[in-house]
Amino acid sequence: MTDRVTPCLWFNDNAEEAVGFYVSLLPGSRIVAVSRYGETGPGKPGAAMMIDFELAGRSYMALNGGVDFPFSEAVSLVVSCDTQAEIDRLWERIGDGGAPQMCGWIKDRFGMPWQVVPSQLGRWTGGDPAAADRVMKALLGMVKLDIPALERAFAGEGVPA
């Protein structure tokens, strides 16, 4: 079964390189199909036009469309991580040639914003308001998120009375 709604990511002219990088990041990711520009264009004949791909089993498309529409933080790719080791691995890979931001946000070398977050974040921020406030205070002071520090904040450990 195919997804009815598929996000399409607009790249200048490096969609094939970006998609190759993206599918290398997460298990269950793959390139499904590549269609190429022909003689009619508007891209260079033989260059990738559209790429259908999956990230962790979810369908996406990439388009080499030119420089008209750069990425912004209005849309980001969110990756939920179960362990600090997974956050560290993805942070290092995505950040290679990219730019760390704050609160778990990082732009990759293609300009795509990502959020690399603990899978526990919803539990930590969705229940007890005092615990959620402690977690948010800790999170707002971080660039790459630190699961043990956020767990301590959730538990109220090391927090002044």
N, C-alpha and C positions, 0 to 999 in steps of 0.2 A: 504494500500500500504506500502511496506517495503522500507527502504532506500537502494539504490544500493551500496553505500559506507558507511561502518560502522567502526568507529575507534575501535580498540581492545587494551585495556589497559592490560599490562603484570604485574602481581603481583607475589610475591614470593610464598606465601601460604595463604594469607589473603584477597583474592578477595571478598569472601562472606561478610566479615566484612566491607570492604571498600565500596562495592556497597550498602549495607544496610545503611551506613552512607551517601553516596552520594544522594540516593533517598530521604533521610529525609531532605535534604537541600532546595530543590526547588519544588514548586507546579508543577503538571503535570509529576511527576517522578514516576517510578515503576519498579519492577523486573518483567520481562516477562517470563523468563525460566531459570532453572538451570540444567545443565547436570553434572553428577558426574562420577568420576573415578570408574572403575570396577576392578575386580581382575587382569586384564592385566596391569593396571597402565598406565603411569609411576607414577602417584600420588597414595596417600594412598586410598585404596578402600573406597568409600562413600564420600570422600572429593570433594568439588566443583571443577570441571574442567573448564567449561565455564559458564558464566552468561550473558544472554541477558537482557539488561535493558535500560530504557529511562530516560534521564535527561531533564526536561522541554519539553518533547515530542520528543526529538532527540534520535535516537538509538545508543547504544554503546554495546560493548562486553567486558567482563573481563575474563582473563585467569590466572589460577594458574599455572605458568610455571616454577617456580624456581628462583634462585638468579642470573641468567645470565644477565639480562637486567634491571638495575635500571632506574627509571624515571630521566629526566633532564629537564631543562628549554627550551630545543629545541622544546618541545610540552607542551602546557599548556591548561587548561580549563578556558575559559573567560566567566565571568558572567556579563552582563550589568544590572545595577541597576538604577531604576528610582528615588530612594530617599536615603538620608543619613541613614535613619533608616534601610533600606534594606542592605546597605553596612556594617553598624555596626553589624547587626545580622549575616550576612554571615561571616564577618571577625572574629567575636568571635567564631562561630561554627567551621569554617575551621581551625582557629588558635589554637584550643584546642588540645594540643599535637603536634602542628605543629610549623612552624617557619616563622614569618613575614619577608618579604624581603623589597624591596623598590618599589616605584612607583605603588602601588596597587598589587604587587605580594606577594603571600603567599603560602608556602608549607604546605600541610596537614600532618597528622601523618603517612600517608602511603607513603609519599615522592612525591605525585603528586603536581606539581606547578599549581596554580590558579592565575588568574588575576581578581580582583573584582573592576570593573570600573563603572563610571557613564554612563548611556545610552546617555548622552549629549556630551560625549567626542568627537565623530566624528564631531559634529556641531561646537564645540569650536575650534577644530584644523584644520578644513577643509575649512575655509573661509578666512577671513581677516588675512594676515600674521602677522601683529603686535599683534593682539589678540591671535593668535595661539602661538606666541612666549611667550607672557605673561603667557598663560596657561601652556605651557611646563616648563617654569622657576618655576612656582608654583608647578607643579606636581613633578618635579625632586627633590624637597625638602621634599616630603612627603613619608611616609611609607604607612599607610592606607589613601586612598584618601578622601578628604574633599570637598564635593560638594559646600557648600557655599563659601569656599575660592577660589575654581576654578571658580565659577560664578563671584566672585569679580574680579579675575584676567582677565577673559574674558571681563568684562565690563570696565576694566581699573581703577577700584576703588582702592585707596590705593597704586597705583603704582607711584613711583617717576618720575617726568617729566624729 
